[in-house]
Amino acid sequence: MHTTAAEFANLMVMLMNQGIFEGRRILSAESVKAMMTPTGMRNSDGWTQGLGIFGPKDLRGRQVWGHPGADRGAATMLFFNPETGVGAVVFANSMDTAWTMDNVVADLTLHLMAWFE
């Protein structure tokens, strides 16, 4: 998928607004709620998984939601806290063959969210 940080942020805004973006309903509120309902499963980093999105706890111990992405040349993260209305999108260049840049970008994203609260 090819996108920009601004377009990726639009996805985050839509999810934060229970499926509405710029006054138009994209997803039902029930679908967005299902996406942010823990399934009981966790990924390899221990992050809670919903339906299609998942995430760690923020720096204050609250569940945040979003999705990372990585490929040769790039690492991306989108996380938001539906309770506070704060989210962050981070894109980074990366030629990290061990995929450790994901952890750096996740840490940066969570710190940006804390800074903007």
N, CA and C atoms as a LAMMPS dump frame, in Angstrom:
ITEM: TIMESTEP
0
ITEM: NUMBER OF ATOMS
351
ITEM: BOX BOUNDS ff ff ff
-5.0000000000000000e+02 5.0000000000000000e+02
-5.0000000000000000e+02 5.0000000000000000e+02
-5.0000000000000000e+02 5.0000000000000000e+02
ITEM: ATOMS id mol type element x y z
1 1 1 N 0.841 -1.166 0
2 1 2 C 0 0 0
3 1 3 C 0.888 1.232 0
4 2 1 N 0.55 2.205 -0.782
5 2 2 C 1.272 3.469 -0.816
6 2 3 C 0.346 4.554 -0.279
7 3 1 N 0.856 5.338 0.667
8 3 2 C 0.057 6.405 1.251
9 3 3 C 0.986 7.492 1.762
10 4 1 N 0.4 8.554 2.229
11 4 2 C 1.151 9.62 2.878
12 4 3 C 0.799 9.63 4.361
13 5 1 N 1.598 10.322 5.139
14 5 2 C 1.294 10.436 6.564
15 5 3 C -0.055 11.111 6.765
16 6 1 N -0.357 12.118 5.961
17 6 2 C -1.643 12.817 6.094
18 6 3 C -2.822 11.893 5.778
19 7 1 N -2.701 11.098 4.719
20 7 2 C -3.781 10.165 4.385
21 7 3 C -3.932 9.099 5.461
22 8 1 N -2.81 8.626 5.988
23 8 2 C -2.85 7.618 7.054
24 8 3 C -3.505 8.205 8.299
25 9 1 N -3.233 9.488 8.564
26 9 2 C -3.863 10.164 9.701
27 9 3 C -5.376 10.256 9.508
28 10 1 N -5.846 10.375 8.266
29 10 2 C -7.287 10.391 8.008
30 10 3 C -7.944 9.104 8.49
31 11 1 N -7.272 7.976 8.294
32 11 2 C -7.777 6.703 8.801
33 11 3 C -7.913 6.762 10.32
34 12 1 N -6.9 7.303 10.983
35 12 2 C -6.931 7.415 12.431
36 12 3 C -8.091 8.309 12.879
37 13 1 N -8.284 9.438 12.206
38 13 2 C -9.373 10.353 12.557
39 13 3 C -10.72 9.662 12.404
40 14 1 N -10.885 8.905 11.333
41 14 2 C -12.136 8.186 11.113
42 14 3 C -12.394 7.189 12.24
43 15 1 N -11.37 6.444 12.644
44 15 2 C -11.542 5.486 13.737
45 15 3 C -11.839 6.194 15.054
46 16 1 N -11.169 7.318 15.304
47 16 2 C -11.396 8.07 16.53
48 16 3 C -12.805 8.665 16.575
49 17 1 N -13.407 8.895 15.411
50 17 2 C -14.759 9.449 15.331
51 17 3 C -15.809 8.372 15.092
52 18 1 N -15.554 7.172 15.56
53 18 2 C -16.483 6.046 15.464
54 18 3 C -16.987 5.807 14.041
55 19 1 N -16.074 5.931 13.063
56 19 2 C -16.418 5.581 11.693
57 19 3 C -16.808 6.741 10.805
58 20 1 N -16.788 7.964 11.335
59 20 2 C -17.178 9.127 10.539
60 20 3 C -15.937 9.936 10.181
61 21 1 N -15.843 10.319 8.899
62 21 2 C -14.756 11.182 8.453
63 21 3 C -15.339 12.288 7.589
64 22 1 N -15.03 13.52 7.961
65 22 2 C -15.515 14.707 7.252
66 22 3 C -17.022 14.653 7.015
67 23 1 N -17.747 14.262 8.065
68 23 2 C -19.207 14.251 8.014
69 23 3 C -19.832 13.062 7.317
70 24 1 N -19.012 12.157 6.79
71 24 2 C -19.554 10.981 6.097
72 24 3 C -19.237 9.724 6.875
73 25 1 N -20.202 8.834 6.955
74 25 2 C -20.002 7.558 7.628
75 25 3 C -19.252 6.629 6.697
76 26 1 N -18.086 6.144 7.169
77 26 2 C -17.262 5.214 6.41
78 26 3 C -17.478 3.798 6.941
79 27 1 N -17.46 3.644 8.267
80 27 2 C -17.724 2.372 8.945
81 27 3 C -18.806 2.595 9.984
82 28 1 N -19.553 1.545 10.276
83 28 2 C -20.558 1.663 11.342
84 28 3 C -19.852 1.793 12.688
85 29 1 N -20.503 2.457 13.621
86 29 2 C -19.944 2.59 14.965
87 29 3 C -19.719 1.214 15.582
88 30 1 N -20.588 0.257 15.279
89 30 2 C -20.445 -1.106 15.795
90 30 3 C -19.18 -1.764 15.254
91 31 1 N -18.865 -1.523 13.989
92 31 2 C -17.646 -2.086 13.402
93 31 3 C -16.404 -1.517 14.077
94 32 1 N -16.398 -0.208 14.297
95 32 2 C -15.247 0.42 14.938
96 32 3 C -15.108 -0.098 16.369
97 33 1 N -16.23 -0.247 17.068
98 33 2 C -16.178 -0.786 18.428
99 33 3 C -15.619 -2.204 18.427
100 34 1 N -16.025 -3.018 17.47
101 34 2 C -15.503 -4.393 17.365
102 34 3 C -14.008 -4.385 17.097
103 35 1 N -13.54 -3.436 16.296
104 35 2 C -12.12 -3.351 15.998
105 35 3 C -11.309 -3.045 17.245
106 36 1 N -11.913 -2.303 18.196
107 36 2 C -11.209 -1.907 19.408
108 36 3 C -11.626 -2.713 20.63
109 37 1 N -12.229 -3.856 20.414
110 37 2 C -12.581 -4.754 21.509
111 37 3 C -11.534 -5.855 21.579
112 38 1 N -10.836 -5.983 22.696
113 38 2 C -9.809 -7.026 22.795
114 38 3 C -10.381 -8.412 22.521
115 39 1 N -9.679 -9.174 21.701
116 39 2 C -10.111 -10.53 21.361
117 39 3 C -9.577 -11.564 22.348
118 40 1 N -8.65 -11.139 23.2
119 40 2 C -7.983 -12.072 24.101
120 40 3 C -6.664 -12.558 23.536
121 41 1 N -6.428 -12.283 22.265
122 41 2 C -5.168 -12.667 21.638
123 41 3 C -4.18 -11.52 21.741
124 42 1 N -2.901 -11.853 21.693
125 42 2 C -1.838 -10.853 21.725
126 42 3 C -0.836 -11.182 20.628
127 43 1 N -0.189 -10.145 20.108
128 43 2 C 0.832 -10.403 19.094
129 43 3 C 2.141 -10.775 19.794
130 44 1 N 3.195 -10.945 19.016
131 44 2 C 4.463 -11.405 19.587
132 44 3 C 5.096 -10.394 20.54
133 45 1 N 4.676 -9.126 20.478
134 45 2 C 5.174 -8.113 21.407
135 45 3 C 4.291 -7.991 22.648
136 46 1 N 3.234 -8.789 22.713
137 46 2 C 2.337 -8.737 23.859
138 46 3 C 1.235 -7.704 23.728
139 47 1 N 1.12 -7.082 22.551
140 47 2 C 0.095 -6.07 22.359
141 47 3 C -1.273 -6.725 22.221
142 48 1 N -2.281 -6.101 22.794
143 48 2 C -3.658 -6.551 22.677
144 48 3 C -4.102 -6.493 21.223
145 49 1 N -4.87 -7.488 20.797
146 49 2 C -5.376 -7.488 19.431
147 49 3 C -6.881 -7.313 19.427
148 50 1 N -7.35 -6.428 18.57
149 50 2 C -8.763 -6.294 18.266
150 50 3 C -8.983 -6.941 16.909
151 51 1 N -9.947 -6.45 16.163
152 51 2 C -10.181 -6.963 14.812
153 51 3 C -9.523 -6.033 13.804
154 52 1 N -8.339 -6.372 13.353
155 52 2 C -7.627 -5.59 12.362
156 52 3 C -6.721 -4.517 12.93
157 53 1 N -6.933 -4.136 14.165
158 53 2 C -6.039 -3.174 14.807
159 53 3 C -5.637 -3.722 16.17
160 54 1 N -4.553 -3.213 16.669
161 54 2 C -4.06 -3.67 17.968
162 54 3 C -3.143 -2.611 18.534
163 55 1 N -2.651 -2.856 19.716
164 55 2 C -1.735 -1.876 20.26
165 55 3 C -1.284 -2.173 21.668
166 56 1 N -0.274 -1.438 22.069
167 56 2 C 0.285 -1.571 23.404
168 56 3 C -0.452 -0.688 24.395
169 57 1 N 0.033 -0.663 25.597
170 57 2 C -0.406 0.327 26.583
171 57 3 C 0.404 1.586 26.335
172 58 1 N -0.195 2.752 26.608
173 58 2 C 0.564 3.986 26.447
174 58 3 C 1.486 4.191 27.644
175 59 1 N 2.172 5.314 27.689
176 59 2 C 3.141 5.555 28.758
177 59 3 C 2.49 5.684 30.127
178 60 1 N 1.168 5.867 30.165
179 60 2 C 0.431 5.967 31.426
180 60 3 C -0.336 4.676 31.744
181 61 1 N -0.116 3.633 30.937
182 61 2 C -0.738 2.336 31.194
183 61 3 C -2.12 2.153 30.607
184 62 1 N -2.551 3.047 29.702
185 62 2 C -3.874 2.943 29.082
186 62 3 C -3.766 2.274 27.715
187 63 1 N -4.781 1.494 27.371
188 63 2 C -4.797 0.819 26.074
189 63 3 C -4.932 1.824 24.944
190 64 1 N -4.048 1.744 23.964
191 64 2 C -4.175 2.526 22.739
192 64 3 C -4.341 1.557 21.576
193 65 1 N -4.841 2.078 20.468
194 65 2 C -5.136 1.242 19.316
195 65 3 C -4.483 1.805 18.069
196 66 1 N -4.226 0.953 17.123
197 66 2 C -3.653 1.383 15.862
198 66 3 C -3.055 0.218 15.111
199 67 1 N -2.043 0.54 14.319
200 67 2 C -1.437 -0.511 13.509
201 67 3 C -0.042 -0.077 13.062
202 68 1 N 0.928 -0.973 13.165
203 68 2 C 2.257 -0.694 12.63
204 68 3 C 2.388 -1.286 11.232
205 69 1 N 3.437 -0.901 10.573
206 69 2 C 3.749 -1.507 9.291
207 69 3 C 5.232 -1.361 9.031
208 70 1 N 5.81 -2.347 8.406
209 70 2 C 7.236 -2.269 8.095
210 70 3 C 7.523 -3.077 6.847
211 71 1 N 8.483 -2.598 6.118
212 71 2 C 8.978 -3.298 4.951
213 71 3 C 10.395 -2.786 4.732
214 72 1 N 11.121 -3.405 3.866
215 72 2 C 12.461 -2.92 3.584
216 72 3 C 12.359 -1.468 3.112
217 73 1 N 12.969 -0.572 3.858
218 73 2 C 12.973 0.827 3.481
219 73 3 C 12.061 1.722 4.29
220 74 1 N 11.113 1.143 5.051
221 74 2 C 10.177 1.988 5.785
222 74 3 C 9.648 1.293 7.035
223 75 1 N 9.339 2.1 8.02
224 75 2 C 8.637 1.64 9.223
225 75 3 C 7.58 2.688 9.541
226 76 1 N 6.355 2.258 9.816
227 76 2 C 5.262 3.189 10.075
228 76 3 C 4.499 2.765 11.324
229 77 1 N 3.86 3.717 11.971
230 77 2 C 3.054 3.449 13.153
231 77 3 C 1.91 4.438 13.194
232 78 1 N 0.782 3.977 13.638
233 78 2 C -0.39 4.812 13.893
234 78 3 C -0.98 4.307 15.193
235 79 1 N -1.035 5.133 16.214
236 79 2 C -1.693 4.782 17.466
237 79 3 C -2.556 5.94 17.916
238 80 1 N -3.648 5.632 18.588
239 80 2 C -4.514 6.668 19.142
240 80 3 C -5.177 6.141 20.405
241 81 1 N -5.546 7.077 21.264
242 81 2 C -6.262 6.746 22.479
243 81 3 C -7.685 7.274 22.322
244 82 1 N -8.685 6.39 22.19
245 82 2 C -10.049 6.855 21.981
246 82 3 C -10.612 7.641 23.163
247 83 1 N -10.067 7.431 24.35
248 83 2 C -10.557 8.158 25.53
249 83 3 C -10.064 9.599 25.558
250 84 1 N -8.816 9.83 25.175
251 84 2 C -8.249 11.174 25.236
252 84 3 C -8.369 11.927 23.921
253 85 1 N -8.592 11.209 22.816
254 85 2 C -8.657 11.837 21.51
255 85 3 C -7.3 12.236 20.96
256 86 1 N -6.239 11.664 21.516
257 86 2 C -4.887 11.976 21.064
258 86 3 C -4.339 10.781 20.289
259 87 1 N -3.727 11.067 19.159
260 87 2 C -3.099 10.02 18.371
261 87 3 C -1.87 10.551 17.676
262 88 1 N -1.101 9.653 17.097
263 88 2 C 0.102 10.048 16.375
264 88 3 C 0.352 9.079 15.233
265 89 1 N 0.893 9.621 14.155
266 89 2 C 1.314 8.849 12.994
267 89 3 C 2.79 9.136 12.794
268 90 1 N 3.601 8.091 12.664
269 90 2 C 5.038 8.261 12.442
270 90 3 C 5.45 7.398 11.262
271 91 1 N 6.163 8.004 10.329
272 91 2 C 6.766 7.301 9.205
273 91 3 C 8.275 7.483 9.323
274 92 1 N 9.036 6.44 9.067
275 92 2 C 10.498 6.547 9.124
276 92 3 C 11.12 5.721 8.009
277 93 1 N 12.19 6.228 7.443
278 93 2 C 12.993 5.431 6.519
279 93 3 C 13.749 4.396 7.328
280 94 1 N 13.879 3.203 6.782
281 94 2 C 14.561 2.149 7.531
282 94 3 C 15.064 1.08 6.581
283 95 1 N 16.316 0.721 6.742
284 95 2 C 16.87 -0.425 6.025
285 95 3 C 17.281 -1.473 7.053
286 96 1 N 16.473 -1.616 8.067
287 96 2 C 16.744 -2.473 9.218
288 96 3 C 16.275 -3.898 8.921
289 97 1 N 17.189 -4.785 8.602
290 97 2 C 16.809 -6.15 8.241
291 97 3 C 16.357 -6.978 9.441
292 98 1 N 16.629 -6.504 10.668
293 98 2 C 16.188 -7.226 11.87
294 98 3 C 14.838 -6.724 12.364
295 99 1 N 14.248 -5.751 11.694
296 99 2 C 12.939 -5.184 12.019
297 99 3 C 12.903 -4.48 13.379
298 100 1 N 14.064 -4.162 13.958
299 100 2 C 14.072 -3.49 15.259
300 100 3 C 13.632 -2.037 15.154
301 101 1 N 13.63 -1.47 13.964
302 101 2 C 13.161 -0.088 13.799
303 101 3 C 11.699 0.029 14.202
304 102 1 N 10.922 -1.044 14.081
305 102 2 C 9.532 -1.024 14.541
306 102 3 C 9.444 -0.591 15.988
307 103 1 N 10.314 -1.133 16.835
308 103 2 C 10.283 -0.793 18.253
309 103 3 C 10.623 0.672 18.479
310 104 1 N 11.565 1.19 17.722
311 104 2 C 11.943 2.603 17.841
312 104 3 C 10.774 3.494 17.436
313 105 1 N 10.132 3.169 16.324
314 105 2 C 9.015 3.973 15.837
315 105 3 C 7.827 3.864 16.802
316 106 1 N 7.567 2.693 17.359
317 106 2 C 6.495 2.54 18.344
318 106 3 C 6.774 3.402 19.57
319 107 1 N 8 3.378 20.051
320 107 2 C 8.375 4.177 21.217
321 107 3 C 8.197 5.667 20.92
322 108 1 N 8.634 6.109 19.758
323 108 2 C 8.489 7.509 19.375
324 108 3 C 7.012 7.897 19.304
325 109 1 N 6.188 7.031 18.718
326 109 2 C 4.762 7.309 18.592
327 109 3 C 4.119 7.484 19.971
328 110 1 N 4.424 6.582 20.897
329 110 2 C 3.85 6.669 22.244
330 110 3 C 4.339 7.908 22.982
331 111 1 N 5.589 8.283 22.784
332 111 2 C 6.105 9.5 23.418
333 111 3 C 5.465 10.757 22.821
334 112 1 N 5.228 10.776 21.518
335 112 2 C 4.54 11.911 20.902
336 112 3 C 3.133 12.052 21.472
337 113 1 N 2.425 10.937 21.626
338 113 2 C 1.075 10.993 22.187
339 113 3 C 1.102 11.579 23.588
340 114 1 N 2.046 11.138 24.413
341 114 2 C 2.146 11.645 25.789
342 114 3 C 2.462 13.141 25.789
343 115 1 N 3.295 13.569 24.876
344 115 2 C 3.689 14.97 24.808
345 115 3 C 2.502 15.866 24.459
346 116 1 N 1.601 15.372 23.587
347 116 2 C 0.481 16.187 23.145
348 116 3 C -0.742 16.124 24.068
349 117 1 N -0.691 15.347 25.114
350 117 2 C -1.843 15.289 26.035
351 117 3 C -1.893 16.499 26.913
